[in-house]
């Protein structure tokens, strides 16, 4: 059974994909594929930190004798990134269509159990205020009363499309990309057990199909802002991956963190040039919240 190697998405807000090495009573997790944080079950339901292991350098914190099993699993791990294990997905539903609109959570099937659902979608952690939509900036140019942070406008745009009385539903995703509807919040009769095709689910975190061009452009701005982290998703089409790769250069700090975990690269030359530029820029970058640490 052990060791197990898998990956989990960090959602609501989306902050990338975390890599997991699990040996039962201990595990190692990494946000960047380089530094691994070791954790152990203390036997009373609490998980405590027991060390830090860095690829190419070995154990930096902790005692090797106490972590022998997890260290062995790390040293013999398969290539990164590991496959996603969270095939159950919780989606906020569009009020007009009843279809998946924004991804709220994802779980491993073995860990899933019915629980209270909060149908509020969050684009960023509360401490992060750096998001700037070029679409909203152009709309508000010259307006002295335009002062709402773009992050808040984005969140309101998506959540209002689910209101009033927002509904959300769990889906078991299939290998082909479709999904079987499970339990949820405020579901219409017949929705539990429904089967949706792959085209029904947004390819990224939020649907890019909107009735209004401005709304569609704001969602596109959001996805381009998160491009380095969205590139960690394994099921993207080549067209979407190419679009995100071109935008990822603008987020040098995140690109440097994420590049070891990319499942595929469409334009290696462009990405490598971006990484070289990122290494030159990142030392001077200040004030950006580290999504991998929150």
PEFEN-V67698 format. One record per residue. N is the residue number from 1. RES is the residue in one small letter. PSI is psi in degrees with one decimal (none if undefined). NEAR is the number of other C-alpha atoms within 12 Angstrom. D_FIRST is the distance of its C-alpha to the first C-alpha in whole Angstrom. Layout:
N,RES,PSI,NEAR,D_FIRST  N,RES,PSI,NEAR,D_FIRST
This chain:
1,x,-36.0,7,0  2,x,155.1,17,4  3,x,157.5,24,6  4,x,139.3,27,7  5,x,119.4,31,11  6,x,172.0,30,13  7,x,152.5,35,17  8,x,140.3,33,19  9,x,146.3,37,22  10,x,112.1,34,25  11,x,158.5,32,27  12,x,66.0,29,31  13,x,160.8,32,32  14,x,126.9,36,30  15,x,29.8,38,29  16,x,-162.0,41,27  17,x,128.4,42,23  18,x,136.3,43,21  19,x,136.9,42,18  20,x,134.0,39,15  21,x,116.9,39,12  22,x,123.0,32,10  23,x,17.9,28,9  24,x,-84.4,21,9  25,x,-5.5,26,12  26,x,154.4,34,14  27,x,162.3,37,14  28,x,137.6,45,16  29,x,146.9,37,18  30,x,137.8,39,21  31,x,-14.8,36,24  32,x,-1.6,36,25  33,x,1.8,36,23  34,x,-54.5,27,25  35,x,128.8,29,25  36,x,126.8,35,21  37,x,122.0,38,22  38,x,136.4,39,19  39,x,152.9,31,19  40,x,147.0,28,17  41,x,127.9,19,18  42,x,2.2,13,21  43,x,-6.1,11,20  44,x,20.1,9,22  45,x,5.4,9,21  46,x,140.0,12,22  47,x,122.5,18,20  48,x,149.0,19,23  49,x,139.2,22,23  50,x,0.0,30,22  51,x,176.4,29,23  52,x,130.8,28,24  53,x,132.0,34,23  54,x,129.0,24,25  55,x,127.9,22,24  56,x,-12.0,13,27  57,x,-25.0,13,28  58,x,-159.6,22,25  59,x,123.1,28,25  60,x,-32.6,19,28  61,x,144.4,20,27  62,x,-178.8,22,25  63,x,124.1,19,25  64,x,-39.3,19,23  65,x,-36.7,13,22  66,x,-23.8,19,21  67,x,26.1,29,18  68,x,-43.2,21,17  69,x,-45.0,25,14  70,x,-33.0,39,14  71,x,-39.4,35,17  72,x,-41.4,24,15  73,x,-36.5,26,13  74,x,-43.3,39,16  75,x,-22.4,22,18  76,x,17.7,16,16  77,x,152.8,25,15  78,x,176.9,18,16  79,x,145.8,17,19  80,x,153.1,32,20  81,x,157.2,33,20  82,x,158.6,31,16  83,x,146.5,28,16  84,x,136.1,32,17  85,x,-7.7,28,15  86,x,71.2,31,18  87,x,-11.3,30,19  88,x,127.7,34,21  89,x,137.9,42,25  90,x,120.2,44,28  91,x,135.9,46,31  92,x,133.3,44,34  93,x,142.1,43,37  94,x,131.0,34,40  95,x,-35.5,24,43  96,x,-40.2,17,45  97,x,-22.4,16,42  98,x,14.4,31,39  99,x,159.6,37,37  100,x,134.1,43,34  101,x,-42.9,40,36  102,x,135.7,47,34  103,x,123.3,39,30  104,x,-34.9,36,30  105,x,163.9,33,26  106,x,142.9,34,23  107,x,157.6,27,19  108,x,139.0,23,16  109,x,-35.7,19,16  110,x,-18.0,11,14  111,x,0.2,13,16  112,x,137.8,21,19  113,x,147.4,16,22  114,x,136.2,15,26  115,x,167.5,13,28  116,x,140.9,14,31  117,x,126.8,22,32  118,x,111.0,22,34  119,x,26.0,33,35  120,x,123.2,32,37  121,x,136.4,38,36  122,x,125.4,32,36  123,x,-29.7,40,36  124,x,163.0,33,36  125,x,152.4,25,35  126,x,-29.5,18,39  127,x,-10.8,17,40  128,x,118.3,22,40  129,x,14.7,19,43  130,x,-11.9,24,43  131,x,131.9,33,43  132,x,120.1,27,46  133,x,123.2,31,46  134,x,-30.0,20,49  135,x,-47.7,23,50  136,x,-35.4,32,51  137,x,-41.3,22,52  138,x,-38.3,16,55  139,x,-39.3,19,55  140,x,-0.2,19,56  141,x,126.5,13,58  142,x,-0.7,11,62  143,x,109.1,12,61  144,x,-12.6,9,62  145,x,2.6,10,60  146,x,96.5,15,56  147,x,1.5,16,54  148,x,128.2,20,51  149,x,139.7,22,48  150,x,-32.5,30,46  151,x,-44.6,31,43  152,x,-36.3,28,45  153,x,-42.4,30,46  154,x,-47.1,33,43  155,x,-42.5,30,41  156,x,-39.5,22,44  157,x,-48.2,32,45  158,x,-47.2,38,41  159,x,-32.6,32,41  160,x,-26.7,26,45  161,x,-11.2,34,44  162,x,-8.3,30,41  163,x,164.9,22,44  164,x,162.3,15,46  165,x,67.7,19,43  166,x,143.0,31,40  167,x,147.8,37,38  168,x,151.5,40,34  169,x,141.0,42,31  170,x,141.2,44,27  171,x,140.3,42,26  172,x,109.4,34,23  173,x,142.9,30,24  174,x,168.9,19,23  175,x,-33.9,14,23  176,x,-12.4,15,26  177,x,-9.0,24,27  178,x,-168.8,24,29  179,x,146.9,32,28  180,x,126.8,30,28  181,x,131.9,34,29  182,x,-147.1,28,28  183,x,170.9,30,30  184,x,-157.3,30,32  185,x,125.6,29,35  186,x,48.7,26,38  187,x,143.5,26,37  188,x,155.6,21,40  189,x,133.1,13,40  190,x,-12.1,14,38  191,x,-34.4,26,36  192,x,122.4,23,33  193,x,-6.9,19,31  194,x,154.0,22,33  195,x,123.3,23,32  196,x,147.6,25,33  197,x,167.1,21,33  198,x,-33.4,21,31  199,x,-19.3,17,35  200,x,-26.5,28,35  201,x,136.3,36,33  202,x,141.8,33,34  203,x,-33.5,29,32  204,x,-155.4,36,32  205,x,-35.2,43,32  206,x,144.9,43,35  207,x,140.6,32,37  208,x,11.0,29,40  209,x,108.4,28,42  210,x,152.3,22,45  211,x,-24.6,12,49  212,x,131.6,13,50  213,x,-36.5,14,50  214,x,-45.7,23,50  215,x,-43.7,28,47  216,x,-40.2,23,45  217,x,-36.4,26,46  218,x,-41.8,37,45  219,x,-39.2,39,41  220,x,-41.5,31,42  221,x,-41.3,29,43  222,x,-47.3,42,40  223,x,-38.5,37,37  224,x,-34.1,33,39  225,x,-37.1,35,39  226,x,14.2,42,35  227,x,-48.2,38,35  228,x,-34.5,46,33  229,x,-34.9,47,30  230,x,-26.7,43,31  231,x,-13.7,46,30  232,x,-13.2,44,26  233,x,130.1,37,26  234,x,-18.7,30,25  235,x,17.5,23,27  236,x,145.8,26,30  237,x,159.6,19,33  238,x,-35.6,19,35  239,x,-43.2,16,38  240,x,-41.8,27,36  241,x,-39.9,33,34  242,x,-40.9,25,37  243,x,-42.0,27,39  244,x,-36.6,38,37  245,x,-40.6,41,37  246,x,-34.2,30,40  247,x,-22.9,29,40  248,x,-24.3,37,38  249,x,-26.7,35,40  250,x,-10.0,25,42  251,x,68.8,36,39  252,x,-38.9,37,39  253,x,-43.0,35,37  254,x,-36.4,39,34  255,x,-42.2,42,34  256,x,-37.6,35,33  257,x,-36.8,34,30  258,x,-19.7,41,29  259,x,-25.5,38,30  260,x,-15.2,32,27  261,x,9.4,33,24  262,x,125.2,37,27  263,x,-20.2,27,25  264,x,149.2,26,28  265,x,128.1,30,32  266,x,-45.9,22,35  267,x,93.7,18,38  268,x,-38.9,17,36  269,x,-44.2,13,40  270,x,-42.2,20,40  271,x,-42.0,32,37  272,x,-40.0,23,38  273,x,-37.7,20,41  274,x,-37.7,29,40  275,x,-38.3,29,38  276,x,-45.4,19,41  277,x,-36.8,22,43  278,x,-40.5,27,40  279,x,-31.4,21,40  280,x,-29.9,15,44  281,x,-33.0,20,44  282,x,-29.6,23,41  283,x,-29.8,14,43  284,x,-9.5,13,46  285,x,131.7,17,44  286,x,149.7,12,44  287,x,-2.6,13,43  288,x,130.8,20,40  289,x,134.2,21,38  290,x,105.2,27,34  291,x,-26.3,32,32  292,x,-17.2,31,29  293,x,0.6,19,30  294,x,none,19,31
